[in-house]
Each structure stands twice: as C-alpha cells, then as structure tokens.
Amino acid sequence: MTVHDIARQLPEIAVLRDHCRSLAMLEAILSPEWEDRYHSFASDWSETEEMASMSNGSGDEYSIVFSPAGAYVRGFAHESAMSPYVEDGPWPGVLDEVPEVFRSCVEEPAFSDEDGMPVVTACLWRTVRDDAWRAGTIEFPEVSTGDPDGADYLFQLLADRSAEAFQRFAEDYYEVPVDLAAIRHVHALGPLTPEVVAALNPDLTLDDLARDIEQIGYPRG
C-alpha cells in the first residue's frame, strides 16, 4: 500500500478534520501526559490554520494542515526507503506536484530539518475545489514490506476510522482495556460527560480536560 491507496480511502476534508479531533480527544483522556500521546490537534496552529499530528516517539510522524485552501498531509516514516536522507532530498515526485496554495506547507520550518530540507516520505493534498485527494506521480522503490513510503503504517487510523481500529491501537499502546462504546461516542463528537470520561479513564475528571478541549476545539455539549 502506498500514498495513492491512502488517497482513495480518505474521506472529505470536513470528515477527516472531525476524525482527527476525535483521535486527539480520545488520547487526551487516555493519556493526561501530552508527550506520551500519539495523536494531537491544535485548533490555533495559526490565525487561519489548524493542525492534526501524529508522532510515535520513534521518528515516525504525520502532520495535517487544515486551512481555507483545503488540507495538506505530510508523513514521514524514518525507516522508509524513500526517506529524504537516502538521496539527500525528498523522493522524486513526492512534493513536485503540490499546488501553489500549499507551497507554504512544503516550506514550513516545522516540517523540515535544521538545514531546511522537508522531512517527508508521503504527501497528499486536497483543495476545497477538488473532488478527491491527490498525490504526486511517483515511481516507488520495491521493498519487501509492501509499504515503500510508510503510508500504510502512518495513516492506518485515518484509512480505517472504525472504533474497533482505535480500540486495537489503544489497547496495544496503553495496555489497558478501552471501552468501545465510549470510543464510538467520541468518534461521533458527542458531548463529553463525566460518565464518558470515566469509561475511558476513571482517574480523570471532565475539569481536568478543560485545556485539552479548548486546544482541540472539541465541541462542548
């Protein structure tokens, strides 16, 4: 699976944005310590942009910028054969066709290393006028994993947006049972209640989440 396969599985921008907010909210409840979370969402990343992000703490990450122009997705799998550090630059085709409205994202310092090189192995975008997600024309290297750009691993919870998929991830990562009904409630952006929070983390209260709710832009009841 490559970024082209992921492009066919992603929903429209508004649905993806809501899903990213739900992932961030679920992890805020499961993991009070921000640095231990996989998924985050910054509703105030800039004056006009929001950003969803994933980091596994081992060098793999993605960032999704939601802006008035649409959405730009950057993923980096540090062990990918398409790492920019293999040939001292992004793999041919990954960034070449990104439209002008997203060039500032390509050049964004937060998505580059200290020398200004974009840290990316997979990239997608969708403008508000597009009817589908786009990715560049790429000749992928042959790898035994079948995941040359890391897209299958990086975006698995964006391609499979089911509550069951998140439950499998969370129970493996946090090593605790995770209530499926509560996941479904948050996936639907249902109002957070003390009962929902307690079902996911009995050691946390709704008041404890006030800052995260604001940062994520999770809808209040």
C-alpha positions in Angstrom: 0.0 0.0 0.0 1.2 3.5 -0.9 0.1 7.1 -0.5 -2.0 6.5 -3.7 -4.0 3.8 -1.9 -4.5 6.0 1.1 -5.8 8.9 -1.1 -8.6 6.6 -2.2 -9.5 5.8 1.4 -9.6 9.2 3.0 -12.9 11.0 3.4 -13.7 14.5 2.5 -11.9 17.2 4.4 -14.5 18.1 7.0 -15.0 14.4 7.9 -11.2 13.9 8.2 -10.9 17.0 10.4 -13.6 15.7 12.8 -12.0 12.3 12.9 -8.6 13.9 13.8 -10.2 15.9 16.6 -11.8 12.8 18.0 -8.5 10.9 17.9 -6.8 13.7 19.8 -9.6 13.9 22.4 -9.6 10.2 23.0 -5.8 10.3 23.6 -6.1 13.3 25.8 -8.4 11.3 28.0 -6.3 8.1 27.9 -3.0 9.9 28.4 -3.0 13.0 30.6 0.7 13.5 29.8 0.8 15.2 26.4 4.3 13.8 25.5 3.0 10.2 25.7 0.2 10.7 23.2 0.3 9.6 19.6 -2.4 12.0 18.2 -2.8 15.7 18.9 -4.8 18.5 17.4 -4.1 22.3 17.5 -7.1 24.4 16.6 -5.0 27.5 16.9 -1.9 26.4 15.0 -2.0 29.8 13.1 -4.5 32.5 12.7 -6.1 30.7 9.8 -5.0 27.1 10.1 -5.5 24.1 12.3 -3.1 21.1 12.5 -3.6 17.4 13.4 -0.5 15.5 14.1 0.8 12.0 15.0 4.1 11.1 16.5 5.1 7.6 17.7 8.1 8.9 19.6 10.5 6.8 17.5 10.8 9.2 14.5 7.6 8.4 12.6 5.1 11.2 12.3 2.5 13.0 10.2 1.0 16.5 10.1 -2.2 17.6 8.5 -2.8 21.3 8.0 -6.4 22.3 7.6 -6.7 25.8 6.0 -9.2 27.9 4.0 -7.5 26.4 0.9 -8.1 22.8 1.9 -5.9 20.3 3.6 -2.2 19.3 3.2 -0.9 16.0 4.6 2.8 15.3 5.3 4.0 11.9 6.6 7.5 10.8 7.5 8.5 7.1 8.1 12.1 7.3 9.3 13.0 3.8 8.1 11.4 4.2 4.7 13.4 3.5 1.6 12.0 6.9 0.4 13.5 8.9 3.3 14.9 12.2 2.1 18.1 11.2 3.9 18.7 8.3 1.4 19.3 10.6 -1.6 19.8 13.9 0.3 16.4 15.2 -0.7 12.7 14.3 -1.0 12.0 11.3 -3.2 11.2 12.4 -6.8 7.5 13.1 -7.2 6.5 13.3 -3.6 6.4 17.1 -3.5 6.8 18.1 -7.1 3.1 18.4 -7.9 1.9 20.1 -4.7 -0.2 23.1 -5.8 0.9 26.6 -5.1 -1.8 27.1 -2.4 0.1 24.5 -0.3 3.7 25.5 -1.0 4.0 27.3 2.3 3.3 23.9 4.0 6.1 22.3 1.9 8.5 25.0 3.1 7.2 25.1 6.7 10.2 25.0 9.1 8.2 22.7 11.5 8.1 20.1 8.7 11.8 20.5 7.8 15.1 19.6 9.4 17.7 22.2 10.6 19.1 22.5 7.1 15.7 23.4 5.7 15.1 20.0 3.9 11.5 18.8 4.0 11.2 15.7 6.2 8.7 13.7 4.2 8.2 10.3 2.7 4.5 10.6 1.8 2.4 13.6 0.9 -1.3 14.2 0.0 -3.4 17.3 -0.5 -7.0 18.3 -1.4 -8.1 21.8 -2.2 -11.7 22.9 -1.4 -12.4 22.6 -5.1 -11.1 19.0 -5.5 -13.4 16.1 -5.5 -10.7 13.7 -4.3 -7.4 13.6 -2.5 -4.3 14.0 -4.7 -0.7 12.7 -4.5 2.3 13.1 -6.8 3.3 10.9 -9.7 5.9 8.6 -8.1 7.9 5.6 -9.1 8.0 3.7 -5.9 11.0 1.5 -4.9 10.4 -2.2 -4.5 10.5 -3.2 -0.8 9.7 -6.4 0.9 7.1 -4.8 3.3 4.9 -3.5 0.5 4.9 -0.1 2.2 7.6 1.9 0.5 6.7 5.3 1.7 5.3 4.3 5.1 1.8 5.4 4.2 0.2 2.2 5.2 1.6 2.4 8.7 1.4 6.1 9.2 -2.2 6.7 8.1 -3.8 3.4 9.3 -6.2 5.1 11.7 -7.1 7.6 9.0 -7.9 5.0 6.4 -9.7 2.7 8.9 -11.7 5.1 11.0 -13.7 2.5 12.9 -14.0 2.4 16.7 -12.6 -1.1 16.6 -9.4 0.0 14.9 -8.8 2.7 17.5 -9.6 0.2 20.3 -7.0 -2.2 18.9 -4.4 0.5 18.7 -5.1 2.0 22.2 -5.2 -1.3 24.0 -1.9 -2.3 22.4 -0.2 1.0 23.1 -1.6 1.8 26.5 -2.0 -1.8 27.6 -5.4 -1.2 29.3 -8.9 -2.2 28.2 -10.6 0.7 26.3 -14.4 1.0 26.2 -15.8 0.6 22.7 -19.0 2.5 23.3 -17.1 5.4 24.7 -14.8 5.4 21.6 -17.9 5.5 19.3 -19.3 8.4 21.3 -16.2 10.5 21.0 -15.7 9.5 17.3 -19.2 11.0 16.8 -18.0 14.1 18.6 -20.7 13.5 21.2 -20.7 15.8 24.2 -18.2 14.8 26.9 -19.8 13.8 30.1 -18.3 12.6 33.4 -19.6 9.1 32.5 -17.9 9.0 29.1 -14.6 10.3 30.6 -14.8 7.7 33.4 -15.4 4.9 31.0 -12.1 5.7 29.3 -10.1 6.9 32.3 -11.6 6.6 35.8 -8.7 8.6 37.2 -9.6 11.7 35.2 -12.4 14.3 35.5 -14.1 16.5 33.0 -12.5 19.5 34.6 -9.1 18.0 34.1 -9.7 18.1 30.3 -10.7 21.8 30.0 -7.4 22.9 28.4 -7.3 19.9 26.0 -11.0 20.5 25.0 -10.1 24.1 24.1 -6.9 23.2 22.3 -8.5 20.5 20.2 -11.6 22.6 19.6 -13.8 19.7 20.7 -17.4 20.7 20.6 -18.9 21.4 24.0 -22.3 19.9 24.9 
